[in-house]
Amino acid sequence: MPPDHTIKTLLLPSGRKIPVLGQGTWYMGENPAQRKREVDALRLGMELGVSLIDTAEMYAEGGAEEIVGEAIAGRRDEVFLVSKVYPHNAGRRGMQAACERSLRRLGTDCIDLYLLHWPGSVPLAETLEAFEALKAQGKIRDFGVSNFDRNQMQKLAGLPGGKAIAANQVLYNLMRRGVEWNLLPWCREHAMPVMAYSPLESGAQDQRLLLGNPSLKAIAVRHGENVSPAQIALAWLLRQDNVIAIPKAVDPAHVRANRAALDIVLTEQDMAELDQAFPPPQRDVPLEMR
């Protein structure tokens, strides 16, 4: 029998399904010499069943969306497509134009989930109106936000259309667990998935700190010689209720390793040791961003 590449899904508030593991594209599209490698990586992920692809108009100023467009050409129906709009484009007219530019770069007529990249100066009520207009036109299926803390989410939920927010994408990994204090519980209470970006950190120094952690390395060894600390860190995140992880990978081995992390079953002992090595928050902390 062929391998089962089925990815577990969560439900968005709209009732639509979203995979719990996706592919990030931050820093893609910046170097033309890497284009084929980046496109091939996304296609490999799709072949392995990782059908959620996350991008943004900010990434390489549209370059990453072009990479995604090339990768999904002829295969759009297989993909759950997420993109993000700059805050300064989040008004009624600006968002319409920004979304249409993104659609052209992506080579599609509809984005599955369109997010406000971070809070900006455009009134949120106007942004919600712009989202609703795009949804009514069939250019997006769901909309949400990124880098919003709990207070901002509460304010948003109180506005007309605010209860239709489908997801919140935030920085979340073993070293950055602040969202567990009150944002993650709030999103769970409202059946709103949290998308974790930089699930394995992003800077070289932070990645070394995370993946070089002795406890993380020991747990990886315990799970088998082919299991890496990065896979354990990703498996930990994927074990969290109501959380989606979107690691970025260009190396084919990393793409395969990210997919394999979904099949790692962490024990209660593993979880306890990770809590000791990377303590959960003991107080409210400001939302971290990248």
C-alpha positions in Angstrom: 0.0 0.0 0.0 1.2 3.6 -0.6 2.1 5.6 2.5 -0.7 7.4 4.2 0.0 11.2 3.9 -3.3 12.3 5.5 -2.7 15.3 7.7 -4.9 15.9 10.8 -7.2 18.9 10.5 -8.8 21.5 12.8 -12.1 23.3 12.2 -12.2 27.0 11.6 -15.1 28.9 13.1 -16.7 28.9 9.7 -16.7 25.0 9.7 -14.0 24.7 7.1 -11.1 22.3 7.7 -7.5 23.5 8.0 -4.5 21.2 8.3 -2.5 21.3 11.5 0.9 21.2 9.7 1.8 23.6 6.9 4.7 25.1 5.0 6.0 28.6 5.7 7.6 30.8 3.0 9.2 33.6 5.0 12.5 34.6 3.2 11.5 32.7 0.1 11.6 34.6 -3.2 14.5 36.8 -2.2 17.2 35.1 -4.2 16.5 34.2 -7.9 19.2 31.5 -7.7 17.2 29.7 -5.1 13.8 29.8 -6.9 13.8 26.3 -8.3 14.9 24.8 -5.0 12.1 26.7 -3.1 9.5 25.7 -5.6 10.6 22.1 -5.5 10.5 22.1 -1.7 6.9 23.3 -1.6 5.9 20.7 -4.2 7.6 18.0 -2.2 5.7 19.0 0.8 2.5 18.9 -1.1 3.3 15.3 -2.3 3.8 14.4 1.3 0.4 15.7 2.1 1.4 19.0 3.6 -1.1 21.0 1.7 -1.3 24.2 3.8 1.0 26.9 2.4 1.5 30.2 4.3 2.8 33.3 2.7 2.4 37.1 2.7 2.6 40.1 0.4 5.4 41.3 2.7 7.7 38.3 2.1 10.2 39.5 -0.6 7.6 42.1 -1.5 5.5 39.6 -3.3 8.4 37.4 -4.3 7.3 34.6 -2.0 3.8 34.6 -3.4 5.2 34.2 -6.9 7.2 31.1 -5.6 4.0 29.7 -4.2 2.1 30.5 -7.4 4.6 28.5 -9.4 4.6 25.6 -7.0 0.8 25.2 -6.9 0.2 25.8 -10.7 -2.1 23.1 -11.9 -2.6 21.9 -8.4 -4.6 24.7 -6.7 -7.4 22.4 -5.6 -4.9 20.4 -3.4 -3.8 23.4 -1.4 -5.1 25.4 1.6 -3.6 28.8 0.8 -2.9 31.4 3.4 -1.6 35.0 2.7 -1.3 38.2 4.7 -2.0 41.8 4.0 0.2 44.7 5.2 -1.4 46.8 7.9 -1.1 49.9 5.8 -3.1 48.2 3.0 -5.9 47.1 5.4 -8.4 49.8 4.5 -11.4 49.4 2.3 -9.7 50.4 -1.0 -6.2 49.4 -0.1 -7.1 45.8 0.8 -9.1 45.3 -2.4 -6.0 46.3 -4.5 -3.6 44.3 -2.2 -5.7 41.2 -2.4 -6.0 41.4 -6.2 -2.2 41.8 -6.5 -1.7 38.7 -4.3 -4.2 36.7 -6.3 -2.3 37.6 -9.5 1.1 36.5 -8.0 -0.4 33.3 -6.6 -2.1 32.5 -9.9 -5.5 31.9 -8.3 -8.9 33.5 -7.9 -9.3 32.8 -4.2 -7.3 32.8 -1.0 -8.5 30.3 1.6 -7.4 32.4 4.6 -6.4 36.0 4.4 -4.8 37.6 7.5 -4.0 41.1 8.7 -0.3 40.7 9.2 -0.1 42.8 12.4 -2.1 45.6 14.1 -1.7 48.9 12.3 -3.3 52.4 12.2 -6.3 51.6 10.0 -9.3 51.2 12.2 -10.1 47.6 12.8 -13.8 48.2 12.0 -12.7 49.3 8.5 -10.4 46.3 8.1 -13.3 44.0 9.0 -15.5 45.7 6.4 -12.8 45.2 3.8 -12.5 41.5 4.7 -16.2 41.0 4.5 -16.3 42.7 1.0 -13.6 40.4 -0.3 -15.4 37.4 1.1 -18.7 38.5 -0.5 -16.8 38.8 -3.8 -15.5 35.2 -3.5 -11.8 36.4 -3.4 -11.2 35.0 0.1 -13.0 32.2 1.9 -12.0 33.1 5.5 -10.2 36.0 7.2 -8.2 36.4 10.4 -5.3 38.2 12.0 -1.6 37.8 13.0 0.4 39.1 15.9 -2.7 40.0 18.0 -2.6 39.6 21.8 -5.6 38.7 23.9 -6.7 42.3 24.6 -6.6 43.0 20.9 -8.5 39.9 20.1 -11.2 40.8 22.7 -11.5 44.3 21.1 -11.8 42.7 17.6 -14.4 40.2 18.7 -16.6 43.1 20.0 -16.7 44.8 16.6 -19.3 44.1 13.8 -18.0 41.1 11.9 -15.3 40.4 14.6 -16.7 37.1 15.5 -16.0 35.8 12.0 -12.2 36.0 12.6 -11.0 32.5 11.7 -7.5 32.4 13.1 -4.6 34.2 14.8 -1.1 33.6 13.7 1.6 34.3 16.3 5.2 33.5 17.3 5.0 30.3 19.3 7.6 27.6 20.0 9.2 25.8 23.0 11.4 28.9 23.8 8.5 31.4 23.4 5.5 30.1 25.3 4.0 33.4 26.4 0.8 32.9 24.4 -0.1 30.0 26.7 -0.8 32.4 29.6 -4.0 33.9 28.2 -4.1 34.2 24.4 -4.1 30.4 23.6 -6.8 29.7 26.2 -8.9 32.6 24.8 -8.6 31.3 21.2 -9.5 27.8 22.4 -12.5 29.1 24.2 -13.6 30.7 20.9 -12.8 27.6 18.8 -10.3 29.7 16.9 -7.1 27.9 15.8 -3.7 29.5 16.6 -1.1 29.3 13.8 2.4 29.1 15.2 5.1 30.7 13.0 8.8 30.2 13.5 8.0 26.9 15.3 11.7 26.1 15.3 12.9 29.6 15.8 14.3 31.7 12.9 17.6 33.3 13.7 20.7 31.1 13.7 21.6 31.9 17.4 18.1 31.2 18.7 17.9 28.0 16.7 21.2 26.8 18.2 19.8 27.6 21.7 16.6 25.7 21.0 18.0 22.6 19.1 21.1 22.3 21.3 19.1 22.0 24.5 20.3 18.9 26.3 16.8 17.7 27.3 15.5 18.1 23.8 18.5 16.2 22.4 18.0 13.4 25.0 14.3 13.0 24.2 15.2 12.8 20.5 17.7 10.0 21.2 15.1 8.2 23.2 12.7 8.2 20.2 15.2 6.6 17.9 18.4 7.3 16.0 16.6 8.9 13.1 14.7 11.4 15.2 16.1 14.9 15.5 15.7 17.6 18.2 13.9 19.7 15.6 11.3 17.0 15.1 10.7 16.7 18.9 10.3 20.5 19.1 7.8 20.4 16.3 6.0 17.3 17.7 5.6 19.2 21.0 3.9 22.0 19.2 1.7 19.7 17.1 0.6 18.1 20.4 -0.9 21.3 21.6 -4.7 21.6 21.3 -6.0 24.0 18.7 -2.5 24.8 17.2 -1.2 24.7 13.6 2.5 24.8 12.9 4.0 26.3 9.7 7.7 25.5 9.6 9.7 26.7 6.6 12.0 24.3 4.8 13.9 24.4 1.5 16.1 21.3 2.0 14.2 18.2 0.9 15.5 16.3 4.0 14.0 19.1 6.2 10.7 18.9 4.4 10.5 15.2 5.0 11.5 15.6 8.6 8.9 18.2 9.3 6.2 15.9 7.9 7.5 12.9 9.9 7.3 15.0 13.1 3.5 14.7 12.9 3.8 11.0 13.5 6.0 11.2 16.7 4.0 10.5 19.8 5.4 12.2 22.8 4.9 10.6 26.2 3.9 12.3 29.4 7.5 11.9 30.6 8.7 13.7 27.5 6.2 16.5 28.0 7.2 16.9 31.7 10.9 17.1 30.8 10.2 19.7 28.1 8.2 21.7 30.6 11.2 21.6 33.0 13.7 22.6 30.2 11.4 25.2 28.7 9.1 26.4 31.5 5.6 27.6 30.7 4.8 31.3 31.5 4.1 32.1 35.2 2.7 35.6 34.4 1.3 37.6 31.5 4.1 38.7 29.2 3.9 41.0 26.1 3.3 39.2 22.8 6.5 38.5 21.1 6.8 39.2 17.3 9.3 38.5 14.5 
